[in-house]
């Protein structure tokens, strides 16, 4: 896994660029300039969520489900997670203490750091896709729940990213 860190990083970056390009040049036009809910790092209020759903309408919601949630964002969380796993292993194995651990423990440690983000991202994707597919489900509780999943996703993503940064700095200092 650690041998593929560069390739996985490149693939993750490419998918991220495609998703960001779609967001700014297509999805925001569909929603009248409003950012997608899963781009809002600090979450959103139920009113903001309803405004986005209403601006999209049924057709816009279907487009985002197909061109975001059933394509790129179906792949991206897994790809990013594999990238983070490989980076943790690649940098960690350059450090004596990490390298001294059994390979299974190295992999398990990396997985424990990354898996919560992966699960939160897929849960958030499911929650928003569900709201897009059936606007009747959009109420203050479901919108607040989706918002909390988004905040949780980004908070959990910060953990492995910080670990990768710390490991990279430790390797560089060494």
N, C-alpha and C positions, 0 to 999 in steps of 0.2 A: 504494500500500500504506500509506504513512504517513498518508494521509487517513482511513483506516479504523481507526486505533489505538483510538479510544474505543469504537466498536462491537465490535471484536474483544475488547477488554478486558472489556466488559460480558458478551459471550457466554461468554468463558472463565470469568469469575467465576460466572456462572449454572450452567454445567456443573460447575464445582468444588463449588459449594454442593449441587447434586443428588447428586454422587458422595459427598460427605462425609456428607450426610444418610442416604443408603443405608448407608454404612459403619456409622454409629453407631446407627441405628435398625432396621436389618434384618440386615446381614451379621454383625454381632457377636452378634446373637441366634442366628444359625445356627451360629456357631462357639463357643458357650458363653462369649462375652465376649472372645475372643481377637481382637486387631487383625489385619486382613488383612496378608498378607506385604508387599504393595507400599506399605503405610503406614509401614513400619519403616525410617526414614531411615538408621539405622546397620546395617541388615541383620538377619539372624537366624541362629541355629545350626541345623544339620540337625535336631536334636531339636525345636526350636521350630517349624520348618517342618512336621515330621511331626505334631506335636501339633495344629497348625492344620488340616492336611489330614484327620487322623483325626476331629477334632471336627466338621468339616463333613460328612464322609461323602459318598457319591456324590451324593445329592440336593442337598445344600448346595453342593457343587462345581459341579453343573450350573446351579444358580440363579445363582451368582456369574459363571460363564462367560457366561450369557445376559444378566444384568442389569448386568454391569460390563464384561467384556472384549469382548463383541460389540456393545455399545451405547455407553455413555458413554466408556469408556476406549479405544475404537476411534477416537473423534472427538477426545477431549481433547488428546492429545499434538500432533496436527496443529494444532488450534485455538490451543493455548498457544504453539506455535512461531510461527505466523503473528502472534499478538499480540506476542510478543517481537521478531520481525522488524520489525513496524510501529512499535513503540515505539523501537527502535534507530534506525530511519530518521527517525522524526518528531523525536526529540530531537537526533539527529546533524545533521540538516539545519538546525537552528537555530544550529549552531556553524560558524564561518567555515572552519576547517580541514577539517571533514568535508564541508561544502557545496562546497568547492573540488575535491573528488575527483569523477571522472566518475561519473554515476549507476550505471553497471554495477559499478564498483568499490565504491560504497556498498552496493549490494545484495549483492554477493559477500562483502564484509566481514561484513555482518549474518548472511548465510547460514552462513558459516564458524563464527560464534560459536554459532549455534542448532542447526544440523544434528546435531552429535554428541549433544546431549541427545535430540533427536527419535528418532534411531536407537537409542539406548540404552533409551529408554522403550518403544519398540515391541518391542525384543528382550526386555526384561524382561516385558512383557505376554505375549508368545508363550511364554516359558519357564514362567511361572506357569500360564497357561491350559493348557499341555500337561500340567503336573503335575496340575492339577485334572481334566483329561479322562481321564487314565490314571494312577491311583495307583501302578501297577506301576513307573512311571518314577521314582518318588520314592526316591532313595537319597542317601547323604551327598554324593556328587559333584554330582548334579543340583540338590540343594537348596543346596549351597554356591555353585554357579554362579549360580543364581537370586538368591541373596542378594548376590553380588558385582555382578550387574547392577543391583540396586536401589540399592546404594551408589553405583555409577558413575552411574546416572541422576540421582540427587540432586546429586552432585558436578558433573556436567556442566550441570545446570540452574542451579547457582549462578553459572556464568560469565556467561551472557547477562543474568541478573537483576542481577548486580553491574555489568555494563556499562550497563544501563538506569539503574540508580541513579546511577552516576557521571555519565552524560550528563545526567540530570535535574538533578543538583546543579550541573553546569557551566552548564547553561542558566539555572538559577535565579540563580547567582552573576553571570552576565552581565547 
